[in-house]
Amino acid sequence: MAPRTVSAELRDAMKQLRLGQLLVTLAERITLAEKDSLPIEDFLLALFTDEIQRRQGAAASRRADAAGLDPDMVFERWDKGSKVTFDRRVLQELSSLRFVEAHRNVVILGPVGVGKTFVASALGHVACRSGFNVRFHRADNLLRVLRQSRLDNSREALMLELSTIDLLIIDDFALEPMTRDESRNVFVEQTARAATIITSNRDTADWLALFDDALLAQSAVDRLWLTTRIAVPSKSSGSRRPAA
């Protein structure tokens, strides 16, 4: 059967409907549908379903780019030969994103090299695919952005941006001290406003020393635990798991 051609009129109509991406393989798909005697309804359903999936994938990629997520840190690229393990039930629960919908928090604790950043980023990608607004920040970079916003009078705009986020990922938390304002903006207000994933290689008991206000610190940490799920990775080689 000779390959079909798509008329100029149909091409123009599809482009006006923003269906131009379908034109790349449309002729071949029409030829195959005719060969298999595929009903027109089934053909159109398959065609439009593919376009919906393409658009959803493109939108998810744009959200992931805007979030600052590493494109390689997705669960599909998890190294199955890795000696690092997570509780599968915990990962399945987190991947359901119920914690995001409920504005709850996740803390991933563990030493360097156990995949904390990978898992946090992969969950961020899952959230992007589900249409959530995500941002990924290293803790030290987020603090620098906050400090700079105070100098250039962009603090209000920054806090407005943070207020629109469904999921904030703070990587390598508890590496440097925070002022009272920084701890309130980053730790207290954000974890109360929306879902947050925090990764850290320091035990939570060590976090208090990073706040310059002991009372605020204790209150913030206590409140955080009321809405937090803790995931602690381990290495099968027997490396010691940090206390949660």
Residue pairs with C-beta under 8 A, 6 or more apart in sequence:
1 31
1 34
1 35
3 27
3 28
3 31
4 27
4 28
4 30
4 31
4 34
5 27
6 23
6 26
6 27
6 30
11 23
14 20
14 22
14 23
14 26
15 23
19 51
21 51
21 54
22 47
22 50
22 51
26 47
29 43
29 46
29 47
30 43
32 38
33 43
56 129
57 129
59 131
60 125
60 128
60 129
61 71
63 128
63 131
63 132
63 133
63 134
64 71
64 124
64 125
64 128
64 134
67 124
67 128
67 133
67 134
67 135
67 136
67 169
68 135
68 136
68 137
69 121
69 124
69 125
69 128
69 134
69 136
70 121
73 117
73 118
73 121
73 122
73 125
74 121
74 122
74 125
75 95
75 122
75 125
75 126
78 118
78 122
82 115
83 235
83 236
83 237
84 113
84 114
84 115
84 233
84 234
84 235
84 236
85 233
85 234
85 235
85 236
86 115
86 119
86 231
86 233
87 231
90 229
90 231
91 119
91 231
93 99
93 229
94 106
94 123
94 229
94 231
95 123
95 126
97 123
97 126
97 127
97 130
97 132
99 105
99 106
99 195
99 229
100 127
100 132
100 166
100 167
100 195
102 195
103 193
103 194
103 195
103 227
104 195
104 227
104 228
104 229
105 191
105 195
105 196
105 197
105 198
105 224
105 227
105 228
105 229
106 120
106 123
106 195
106 196
106 197
106 198
106 228
106 229
106 230
106 231
107 197
107 198
107 199
107 200
107 204
107 224
107 228
107 229
107 230
107 231
107 244
108 116
108 119
108 120
108 197
108 198
108 199
108 200
108 230
108 231
108 232
108 233
109 116
109 199
109 200
109 201
109 203
109 204
109 230
109 231
109 232
109 242
109 244
110 116
110 201
110 232
110 233
110 234
110 241
110 242
111 201
111 239
111 240
111 242
112 201
114 233
114 234
114 235
114 239
115 233
116 171
116 199
116 200
116 201
116 233
117 171
117 172
117 199
119 231
119 233
120 136
120 169
120 171
120 197
120 199
121 136
121 169
123 169
123 197
124 134
124 136
124 167
124 169
124 197
127 134
127 166
127 167
128 134
132 166
132 167
133 164
133 165
133 166
133 167
134 165
134 166
134 167
134 168
134 169
135 162
135 165
135 167
135 168
135 169
136 169
136 171
137 145
137 168
137 169
137 170
137 171
138 170
138 171
138 172
139 170
139 171
139 172
139 173
139 174
139 175
139 176
139 186
140 172
140 175
140 176
142 170
142 186
143 176
143 178
143 182
143 186
145 158
146 155
146 158
146 181
146 182
146 185
146 186
147 182
148 154
149 155
149 157
149 158
159 185
162 168
162 185
162 190
162 193
163 193
165 194
166 194
166 195
167 194
167 195
167 196
167 197
168 190
168 194
168 195
168 196
168 197
169 196
169 197
169 199
170 186
170 196
170 197
170 198
170 199
171 199
172 199
172 200
172 201
173 198
173 199
173 200
173 202
173 207
174 200
174 202
174 206
174 207
174 210
175 202
176 210
177 209
177 210
177 211
177 212
178 186
178 187
178 210
178 211
178 212
179 212
180 211
180 212
180 213
180 216
183 210
183 211
183 212
183 213
183 216
183 217
183 220
184 216
187 211
187 220
187 224
188 216
188 220
188 223
190 196
191 220
191 223
191 224
191 227
192 223
200 207
201 242
203 242
203 243
204 221
204 243
204 244
205 243
207 217
207 221
208 214
208 217
208 218
208 221
210 217
211 217
211 220
230 244
232 241
232 242
232 244
234 241
